[in-house]
């Protein structure tokens, strides 16, 4: 009994540290949520990306936002034959014999907002656009950058056509 009491006392002395850690994690989570826009803020965020391009001196040839894909609910088979269950196996084990059980995939708390972008501008103005997008206070990634060959355009110099994907993320509030 004395050994159990000592173990419990050790746990009690650590509880204040755990409470501080939980508080710190909650604050970090709230800070991360500030970087994820919600549904109402997406148009303003896309407008700021477009404004960054105009300020950098690039011309948009295509600016095509795509709505987040809604995953269809998984359909359960209507009338499946009953399965034989091994009485010794745990009820939630669905892995093949000899294989470890797969952990359940955590639900995502965000959705991807994808914008296909094609722009035209000098190499330096294109890089300036990417830099300005990086400075947007929300999380915005530029992916799949493809630059074509440059061509001389009267009054603009050497112009490069660039296509890329601008991806941001939207917080999804899961209502119980």
FITORRO-277509 format. One line per field, with one value per residue: residue number from 1; x, z, y of N, C-alpha, C in turn. Coordinates in Angstrom, 2 decimals. Layout:
BEGIN
nr = NUM / ...
n.east = X / ...
n.up = Z / ...
n.north = Y / ...
ca.east = X / ...
ca.up = Z / ...
ca.north = Y / ...
c.east = X / ...
c.up = Z / ...
c.north = Y / ...
//
This chain:
BEGIN
nr = 1 / 2 / 3 / 4 / 5 / 6 / 7 / 8 / 9 / 10 / 11 / 12 / 13 / 14 / 15 / 16 / 17 / 18 / 19 / 20 / 21 / 22 / 23 / 24 / 25 / 26 / 27 / 28 / 29 / 30 / 31 / 32 / 33 / 34 / 35 / 36 / 37 / 38 / 39 / 40 / 41 / 42 / 43 / 44 / 45 / 46 / 47 / 48 / 49 / 50 / 51 / 52 / 53 / 54 / 55 / 56 / 57 / 58 / 59 / 60 / 61 / 62 / 63 / 64 / 65 / 66 / 67 / 68 / 69 / 70 / 71 / 72 / 73 / 74 / 75 / 76 / 77 / 78 / 79 / 80 / 81 / 82 / 83 / 84 / 85 / 86 / 87 / 88 / 89 / 90 / 91 / 92 / 93 / 94 / 95 / 96 / 97 / 98 / 99 / 100 / 101 / 102 / 103 / 104 / 105 / 106 / 107 / 108 / 109 / 110 / 111 / 112 / 113 / 114 / 115 / 116 / 117 / 118 / 119 / 120 / 121 / 122 / 123 / 124 / 125 / 126 / 127 / 128 / 129 / 130 / 131 / 132 / 133 / 134 / 135 / 136 / 137 / 138 / 139 / 140 / 141 / 142 / 143 / 144 / 145 / 146 / 147 / 148 / 149 / 150 / 151 / 152 / 153 / 154 / 155 / 156 / 157 / 158 / 159 / 160 / 161 / 162 / 163 / 164 / 165 / 166 / 167 / 168 / 169 / 170 / 171 / 172 / 173 / 174 / 175 / 176
n.east = 0.82 / 1.96 / 3.75 / 1.99 / 0.80 / 2.97 / 3.44 / 1.06 / 1.29 / 3.47 / 2.30 / 0.41 / 2.07 / 2.97 / 0.77 / 0.26 / 2.16 / 1.25 / -1.22 / -0.34 / 0.94 / -1.25 / -2.70 / -0.87 / -0.80 / -3.44 / -3.42 / -1.56 / -2.99 / -5.16 / -3.76 / -2.87 / -5.34 / -5.96 / -4.51 / -5.79 / -8.27 / -11.84 / -14.99 / -16.20 / -14.03 / -12.61 / -13.14 / -12.00 / -9.38 / -8.59 / -8.87 / -6.82 / -4.62 / -4.85 / -4.57 / -1.93 / -0.64 / -1.21 / 0.05 / 2.66 / 3.14 / 2.37 / 0.34 / -2.77 / -3.72 / -5.35 / -7.40 / -8.64 / -10.62 / -11.33 / -13.98 / -14.02 / -13.72 / -16.43 / -16.64 / -18.27 / -20.59 / -19.70 / -21.13 / -22.98 / -23.06 / -26.13 / -27.48 / -25.50 / -23.93 / -23.83 / -20.85 / -18.37 / -17.20 / -14.31 / -14.16 / -12.07 / -10.72 / -10.35 / -13.22 / -13.09 / -11.09 / -10.10 / -8.19 / -6.22 / -5.25 / -2.24 / -1.50 / -0.98 / -3.51 / -5.07 / -4.82 / -7.53 / -8.23 / -7.57 / -10.05 / -10.12 / -9.61 / -9.71 / -10.17 / -8.97 / -8.43 / -8.24 / -6.63 / -6.33 / -3.82 / -2.68 / -0.23 / 1.33 / 4.34 / 7.39 / 10.34 / 11.33 / 9.14 / 7.32 / 8.56 / 8.43 / 5.68 / 5.29 / 6.72 / 5.20 / 2.82 / 3.70 / 3.93 / 1.38 / -0.86 / -2.19 / -2.16 / -0.78 / 0.08 / 2.21 / 2.21 / 3.31 / 4.68 / 5.12 / 7.08 / 7.04 / 8.68 / 10.45 / 9.41 / 9.85 / 8.11 / 6.69 / 7.39 / 7.25 / 9.37 / 11.22 / 8.96 / 7.51 / 5.43 / 3.63 / 2.40 / 0.61 / -0.40 / -2.25 / -2.66 / -4.72 / -6.01 / -8.99 / -10.65 / -12.66 / -15.47 / -16.52 / -19.60 / -21.17
n.up = 0.00 / 0.76 / -1.32 / -3.47 / -2.63 / -2.76 / -5.53 / -6.45 / -5.27 / -6.71 / -9.21 / -8.62 / -8.07 / -10.59 / -11.92 / -12.07 / -13.92 / -16.20 / -16.56 / -17.19 / -19.61 / -21.16 / -21.26 / -22.67 / -25.11 / -25.96 / -26.38 / -28.47 / -30.40 / -30.80 / -31.90 / -34.26 / -35.50 / -36.15 / -38.41 / -40.25 / -42.45 / -42.22 / -43.75 / -44.45 / -44.83 / -47.08 / -49.74 / -49.36 / -48.82 / -51.25 / -52.85 / -51.81 / -52.65 / -55.42 / -55.55 / -54.69 / -56.91 / -58.86 / -57.70 / -57.85 / -60.50 / -62.37 / -64.87 / -64.78 / -66.41 / -65.96 / -63.24 / -61.30 / -58.90 / -57.06 / -55.63 / -52.38 / -52.30 / -51.60 / -49.68 / -50.45 / -48.36 / -46.95 / -48.35 / -46.92 / -47.35 / -48.38 / -47.72 / -46.42 / -46.23 / -43.11 / -41.15 / -40.08 / -36.82 / -34.88 / -31.69 / -29.97 / -30.94 / -30.78 / -30.81 / -32.41 / -34.21 / -37.49 / -39.19 / -41.36 / -40.57 / -38.76 / -39.48 / -38.35 / -36.70 / -38.38 / -37.44 / -36.75 / -39.11 / -38.43 / -38.28 / -40.60 / -39.84 / -41.56 / -44.89 / -48.23 / -50.27 / -53.51 / -56.10 / -59.45 / -61.27 / -63.85 / -65.06 / -66.43 / -66.85 / -66.09 / -65.13 / -62.66 / -61.64 / -61.37 / -59.40 / -57.38 / -56.98 / -55.90 / -53.54 / -52.26 / -51.89 / -50.08 / -47.86 / -47.00 / -44.28 / -43.73 / -44.15 / -47.11 / -49.87 / -52.70 / -55.36 / -57.71 / -59.78 / -62.98 / -65.45 / -68.56 / -71.76 / -72.26 / -73.83 / -75.99 / -75.33 / -76.52 / -74.86 / -72.38 / -71.99 / -71.51 / -71.17 / -69.14 / -69.18 / -66.61 / -64.80 / -62.00 / -58.87 / -56.39 / -53.09 / -50.29 / -46.99 / -45.29 / -42.27 / -40.82 / -39.03 / -37.01 / -36.18 / -33.39
n.north = -1.20 / 1.22 / 1.65 / 2.06 / 4.41 / 6.18 / 6.17 / 7.35 / 9.87 / 10.87 / 11.16 / 13.12 / 15.29 / 15.88 / 16.82 / 19.60 / 20.44 / 19.08 / 20.35 / 22.94 / 22.34 / 21.52 / 23.91 / 25.48 / 24.07 / 24.45 / 27.22 / 27.34 / 25.96 / 27.71 / 29.86 / 28.68 / 28.31 / 30.91 / 31.30 / 29.80 / 30.45 / 30.99 / 30.06 / 32.54 / 34.22 / 33.46 / 34.64 / 37.23 / 36.55 / 35.37 / 37.60 / 39.16 / 37.70 / 38.00 / 40.77 / 40.96 / 39.94 / 41.88 / 44.08 / 43.20 / 43.32 / 41.44 / 39.84 / 38.37 / 35.49 / 33.41 / 32.74 / 30.67 / 29.67 / 26.72 / 24.94 / 23.39 / 19.87 / 17.87 / 15.07 / 12.11 / 10.45 / 7.33 / 4.53 / 1.96 / -1.56 / -2.99 / -5.55 / -7.57 / -10.74 / -12.51 / -12.40 / -14.69 / -14.76 / -14.75 / -15.92 / -15.47 / -13.31 / -9.74 / -7.57 / -5.27 / -5.71 / -5.72 / -6.45 / -8.49 / -11.88 / -12.04 / -9.51 / -6.16 / -4.21 / -1.49 / 1.90 / 4.16 / 6.69 / 10.09 / 12.69 / 15.36 / 18.77 / 20.79 / 22.10 / 21.85 / 24.65 / 25.29 / 27.06 / 27.50 / 29.02 / 31.08 / 33.12 / 36.03 / 37.65 / 39.44 / 37.62 / 38.47 / 39.93 / 37.88 / 36.34 / 38.22 / 38.30 / 35.71 / 36.05 / 38.04 / 36.67 / 34.81 / 36.40 / 36.89 / 36.93 / 34.56 / 30.94 / 30.07 / 28.26 / 27.85 / 25.77 / 23.26 / 24.71 / 25.87 / 27.12 / 28.66 / 29.15 / 32.22 / 35.27 / 38.08 / 41.00 / 43.86 / 46.83 / 45.62 / 43.95 / 40.89 / 38.36 / 35.88 / 33.08 / 31.66 / 28.91 / 27.73 / 26.28 / 27.70 / 27.19 / 27.18 / 26.85 / 25.98 / 26.39 / 23.91 / 23.69 / 21.27 / 20.35 / 18.89
ca.east = 0.00 / 2.84 / 4.30 / 0.93 / 0.63 / 4.09 / 3.20 / -0.03 / 1.83 / 4.29 / 1.36 / -0.19 / 3.06 / 3.12 / -0.47 / 0.37 / 2.92 / 0.35 / -2.22 / 0.35 / 1.14 / -2.55 / -3.00 / 0.04 / -1.26 / -4.67 / -3.03 / -0.92 / -4.07 / -5.88 / -2.89 / -2.92 / -6.65 / -5.95 / -3.89 / -6.72 / -9.48 / -13.10 / -15.75 / -16.45 / -12.81 / -11.98 / -13.11 / -11.04 / -8.04 / -8.32 / -8.69 / -5.48 / -3.66 / -4.95 / -3.97 / -0.48 / -0.18 / -1.28 / 1.10 / 3.96 / 3.28 / 2.04 / -1.00 / -3.41 / -4.38 / -6.36 / -7.49 / -9.80 / -10.79 / -12.14 / -14.62 / -13.52 / -14.46 / -17.19 / -16.54 / -19.56 / -20.60 / -19.48 / -22.37 / -22.83 / -23.78 / -27.50 / -27.68 / -24.32 / -24.07 / -23.17 / -19.47 / -17.99 / -16.36 / -13.50 / -14.48 / -10.85 / -10.22 / -11.09 / -14.36 / -12.81 / -9.97 / -10.56 / -7.00 / -6.01 / -4.44 / -0.81 / -1.29 / -1.43 / -4.74 / -4.82 / -5.49 / -8.54 / -7.69 / -8.21 / -10.84 / -9.45 / -10.30 / -9.56 / -10.38 / -8.08 / -9.00 / -7.26 / -6.85 / -5.44 / -3.39 / -1.75 / 0.10 / 2.32 / 5.12 / 8.83 / 10.78 / 11.43 / 7.80 / 6.72 / 9.13 / 7.89 / 4.33 / 5.42 / 7.16 / 4.07 / 1.87 / 4.28 / 3.77 / -0.02 / -0.87 / -2.79 / -1.35 / -0.99 / 1.19 / 2.25 / 2.68 / 3.31 / 5.04 / 5.66 / 7.38 / 7.26 / 9.78 / 10.20 / 9.30 / 9.94 / 6.85 / 6.99 / 7.05 / 7.30 / 10.62 / 11.06 / 7.82 / 7.42 / 4.11 / 3.80 / 1.18 / 0.85 / -1.55 / -2.21 / -3.49 / -4.88 / -6.76 / -10.13 / -11.05 / -13.98 / -15.98 / -17.35 / -20.67 / -21.59
ca.up = 0.00 / 0.83 / -2.68 / -4.27 / -2.17 / -3.32 / -6.97 / -6.62 / -4.91 / -7.85 / -10.25 / -8.18 / -8.21 / -12.02 / -12.52 / -12.38 / -15.18 / -17.27 / -16.76 / -17.93 / -20.99 / -21.84 / -21.52 / -23.74 / -26.35 / -26.37 / -26.93 / -29.77 / -31.31 / -31.13 / -32.79 / -35.57 / -36.10 / -36.70 / -39.73 / -41.14 / -42.61 / -42.26 / -44.99 / -44.77 / -45.14 / -48.30 / -50.82 / -49.05 / -48.96 / -52.69 / -53.37 / -51.42 / -53.53 / -56.72 / -55.38 / -54.63 / -58.29 / -59.53 / -57.12 / -58.30 / -61.92 / -63.25 / -65.46 / -64.62 / -67.57 / -65.40 / -61.78 / -61.20 / -57.60 / -57.07 / -54.34 / -51.73 / -52.68 / -50.52 / -49.76 / -50.33 / -47.22 / -47.35 / -48.37 / -46.32 / -48.14 / -47.92 / -47.02 / -46.59 / -45.47 / -41.81 / -41.15 / -38.95 / -35.90 / -33.99 / -30.33 / -29.27 / -31.51 / -30.31 / -31.66 / -33.36 / -35.08 / -38.85 / -39.99 / -41.75 / -39.58 / -38.87 / -39.82 / -37.27 / -36.98 / -38.82 / -36.59 / -37.44 / -39.63 / -37.76 / -39.14 / -40.90 / -39.35 / -42.57 / -46.27 / -49.17 / -51.23 / -54.59 / -57.15 / -60.60 / -61.66 / -64.96 / -65.09 / -67.39 / -66.33 / -66.12 / -64.14 / -61.36 / -61.14 / -60.95 / -58.09 / -56.44 / -56.68 / -54.98 / -52.26 / -51.62 / -51.45 / -48.87 / -46.75 / -46.59 / -42.90 / -43.67 / -44.76 / -48.55 / -50.53 / -54.15 / -55.74 / -59.12 / -60.58 / -64.31 / -66.21 / -69.98 / -72.34 / -72.26 / -75.14 / -75.93 / -75.51 / -76.68 / -73.72 / -71.12 / -71.90 / -71.62 / -70.37 / -68.92 / -68.77 / -65.48 / -64.26 / -60.68 / -58.01 / -55.10 / -52.19 / -48.92 / -46.19 / -44.61 / -41.05 / -40.87 / -37.69 / -36.93 / -35.17 / -32.91
ca.north = 0.00 / 2.39 / 1.84 / 2.65 / 5.80 / 6.94 / 6.32 / 8.32 / 11.17 / 11.30 / 11.59 / 14.38 / 16.36 / 16.17 / 17.30 / 21.03 / 20.54 / 18.65 / 21.40 / 24.01 / 21.86 / 21.55 / 25.31 / 25.90 / 23.45 / 25.13 / 28.52 / 27.10 / 25.59 / 28.94 / 30.62 / 28.01 / 28.56 / 32.26 / 31.24 / 29.10 / 31.25 / 30.25 / 30.20 / 33.94 / 34.94 / 32.96 / 35.63 / 38.30 / 35.98 / 35.24 / 38.96 / 39.63 / 37.02 / 38.68 / 42.10 / 40.76 / 39.79 / 43.19 / 44.92 / 42.70 / 43.63 / 40.31 / 39.86 / 37.07 / 34.92 / 32.50 / 32.74 / 29.79 / 28.99 / 25.50 / 24.70 / 22.18 / 18.66 / 17.25 / 13.62 / 11.44 / 9.54 / 5.95 / 3.74 / 0.64 / -2.55 / -3.17 / -6.81 / -8.41 / -11.99 / -12.44 / -12.86 / -15.52 / -14.00 / -15.56 / -15.51 / -15.08 / -12.06 / -8.55 / -7.24 / -4.20 / -6.05 / -6.01 / -6.71 / -9.87 / -12.58 / -11.78 / -8.10 / -5.28 / -3.46 / -0.12 / 2.88 / 4.96 / 7.95 / 11.23 / 13.57 / 16.61 / 19.96 / 21.81 / 21.70 / 22.51 / 25.58 / 25.27 / 28.06 / 27.36 / 30.35 / 31.27 / 34.53 / 36.47 / 38.77 / 39.20 / 36.64 / 39.14 / 40.27 / 36.61 / 36.01 / 39.20 / 37.82 / 34.58 / 36.59 / 38.73 / 35.64 / 34.21 / 37.34 / 36.96 / 36.43 / 33.22 / 29.89 / 29.98 / 27.57 / 27.87 / 24.44 / 22.85 / 25.88 / 25.56 / 28.34 / 28.41 / 29.92 / 33.66 / 35.90 / 39.55 / 41.71 / 45.28 / 47.65 / 44.88 / 43.19 / 39.44 / 37.92 / 34.44 / 32.58 / 30.75 / 28.32 / 27.16 / 26.04 / 28.40 / 26.39 / 27.63 / 25.89 / 26.59 / 25.69 / 23.30 / 23.52 / 20.07 / 20.49 / 17.56
c.east = 0.86 / 3.41 / 3.24 / 0.70 / 1.74 / 3.91 / 2.12 / 0.44 / 2.71 / 3.40 / 0.76 / 0.80 / 3.25 / 1.88 / -0.41 / 1.12 / 2.03 / -0.70 / -1.59 / 0.56 / -0.16 / -2.92 / -2.14 / -0.39 / -2.54 / -4.37 / -2.40 / -1.98 / -4.85 / -5.07 / -2.90 / -4.25 / -6.73 / -5.36 / -4.76 / -7.98 / -10.72 / -13.82 / -15.93 / -15.20 / -12.15 / -12.01 / -12.10 / -9.61 / -7.65 / -8.12 / -7.30 / -4.40 / -3.67 / -4.33 / -2.45 / 0.10 / -0.17 / -0.17 / 2.49 / 4.19 / 3.07 / 0.61 / -1.58 / -4.08 / -5.52 / -6.27 / -8.76 / -9.87 / -11.68 / -12.71 / -14.04 / -14.39 / -15.15 / -17.11 / -17.91 / -19.51 / -20.45 / -20.79 / -22.09 / -23.60 / -25.14 / -27.66 / -26.48 / -24.48 / -23.33 / -21.76 / -19.23 / -17.01 / -15.61 / -13.73 / -13.26 / -10.32 / -10.99 / -12.16 / -14.03 / -11.66 / -10.50 / -9.38 / -6.92 / -5.15 / -2.95 / -0.48 / -1.73 / -2.68 / -4.38 / -5.53 / -6.49 / -7.92 / -8.37 / -8.96 / -10.09 / -10.28 / -10.17 / -9.89 / -9.40 / -8.89 / -7.93 / -7.64 / -5.83 / -5.10 / -2.45 / -1.50 / 1.21 / 3.03 / 6.60 / 9.17 / 10.79 / 10.06 / 7.07 / 7.25 / 8.62 / 6.46 / 4.39 / 5.83 / 6.00 / 3.01 / 2.39 / 4.09 / 2.31 / -0.12 / -1.52 / -1.85 / -1.73 / 0.26 / 1.07 / 2.92 / 2.65 / 3.59 / 5.67 / 5.85 / 7.68 / 8.47 / 9.42 / 10.11 / 9.38 / 8.58 / 7.18 / 6.49 / 7.13 / 8.62 / 10.36 / 10.00 / 7.78 / 5.99 / 4.34 / 2.43 / 1.54 / -0.49 / -1.32 / -3.18 / -3.52 / -5.80 / -7.84 / -10.47 / -12.47 / -14.42 / -16.92 / -18.34 / -21.08 / -23.05
c.up = 0.00 / -0.56 / -3.59 / -3.89 / -2.76 / -4.82 / -7.22 / -6.28 / -6.03 / -8.97 / -9.88 / -8.33 / -9.66 / -12.63 / -12.88 / -13.71 / -16.36 / -17.58 / -17.53 / -19.38 / -21.78 / -22.19 / -22.66 / -25.09 / -26.86 / -26.97 / -28.30 / -30.81 / -31.74 / -32.09 / -34.19 / -36.26 / -36.69 / -38.11 / -40.73 / -41.27 / -42.54 / -43.57 / -45.41 / -45.26 / -46.46 / -49.43 / -50.59 / -49.21 / -50.43 / -53.32 / -53.00 / -52.26 / -54.90 / -56.65 / -55.32 / -56.04 / -59.03 / -59.02 / -57.58 / -59.78 / -62.84 / -63.74 / -65.34 / -65.92 / -67.13 / -63.88 / -61.46 / -59.85 / -57.76 / -55.67 / -53.71 / -52.12 / -51.46 / -50.72 / -49.56 / -49.13 / -47.71 / -47.25 / -47.78 / -47.18 / -47.52 / -47.10 / -47.26 / -45.75 / -44.14 / -41.89 / -39.92 / -38.11 / -35.01 / -32.56 / -29.57 / -29.75 / -30.94 / -31.31 / -32.72 / -34.29 / -36.44 / -39.75 / -40.31 / -40.70 / -39.83 / -39.21 / -38.64 / -37.68 / -37.37 / -37.89 / -37.42 / -37.88 / -38.93 / -38.75 / -39.36 / -40.39 / -40.34 / -43.93 / -47.14 / -50.09 / -52.31 / -55.64 / -58.24 / -61.09 / -62.86 / -65.02 / -66.07 / -66.81 / -66.44 / -65.02 / -62.75 / -60.80 / -60.70 / -59.59 / -57.02 / -56.04 / -55.67 / -53.59 / -51.53 / -51.14 / -50.16 / -47.65 / -46.32 / -45.20 / -42.75 / -44.32 / -46.23 / -49.14 / -52.03 / -54.57 / -57.25 / -60.05 / -61.89 / -65.07 / -67.64 / -70.47 / -72.34 / -73.69 / -74.96 / -76.24 / -75.51 / -75.46 / -72.38 / -70.94 / -72.10 / -70.64 / -70.33 / -68.54 / -67.71 / -65.08 / -62.93 / -59.98 / -56.73 / -54.20 / -50.81 / -48.23 / -45.42 / -43.40 / -41.20 / -39.45 / -37.68 / -35.80 / -34.71 / -33.19
c.north = 1.26 / 2.70 / 2.48 / 4.12 / 6.66 / 7.18 / 7.37 / 9.73 / 11.74 / 11.83 / 12.94 / 15.53 / 16.76 / 16.82 / 18.79 / 21.22 / 20.14 / 19.71 / 22.56 / 23.60 / 21.91 / 22.99 / 25.84 / 25.33 / 24.10 / 26.50 / 28.37 / 26.73 / 26.82 / 29.80 / 30.01 / 28.26 / 29.97 / 32.27 / 30.48 / 29.94 / 30.37 / 30.57 / 31.66 / 34.66 / 34.52 / 33.99 / 36.76 / 37.79 / 35.84 / 36.61 / 39.49 / 38.96 / 37.69 / 40.07 / 42.01 / 40.63 / 41.11 / 44.10 / 44.49 / 42.98 / 42.45 / 40.46 / 38.46 / 36.66 / 34.01 / 32.60 / 31.98 / 29.09 / 27.76 / 25.31 / 23.45 / 21.00 / 18.10 / 15.74 / 13.02 / 10.51 / 8.11 / 5.18 / 2.37 / -0.35 / -2.84 / -4.45 / -7.70 / -9.66 / -11.86 / -13.02 / -13.71 / -14.73 / -14.97 / -15.05 / -15.02 / -13.73 / -10.88 / -8.15 / -6.21 / -4.52 / -6.46 / -6.32 / -8.20 / -10.56 / -12.31 / -10.34 / -7.23 / -4.51 / -2.03 / 0.85 / 3.69 / 6.28 / 9.11 / 12.09 / 14.86 / 17.77 / 21.10 / 21.22 / 22.47 / 23.42 / 25.75 / 26.31 / 27.79 / 28.76 / 30.24 / 32.75 / 34.79 / 37.68 / 38.47 / 38.19 / 37.27 / 39.52 / 38.99 / 36.21 / 36.97 / 38.80 / 36.68 / 35.07 / 37.28 / 37.76 / 34.99 / 35.11 / 37.52 / 36.33 / 35.04 / 32.21 / 29.80 / 29.33 / 27.74 / 26.57 / 24.27 / 24.03 / 25.40 / 26.87 / 27.95 / 29.20 / 31.39 / 34.17 / 37.40 / 40.15 / 43.19 / 46.06 / 46.94 / 44.14 / 41.71 / 38.96 / 36.40 / 34.10 / 31.51 / 30.19 / 27.67 / 26.91 / 26.83 / 27.67 / 27.03 / 26.63 / 26.63 / 25.74 / 25.16 / 23.03 / 22.33 / 20.23 / 19.09 / 17.29
//
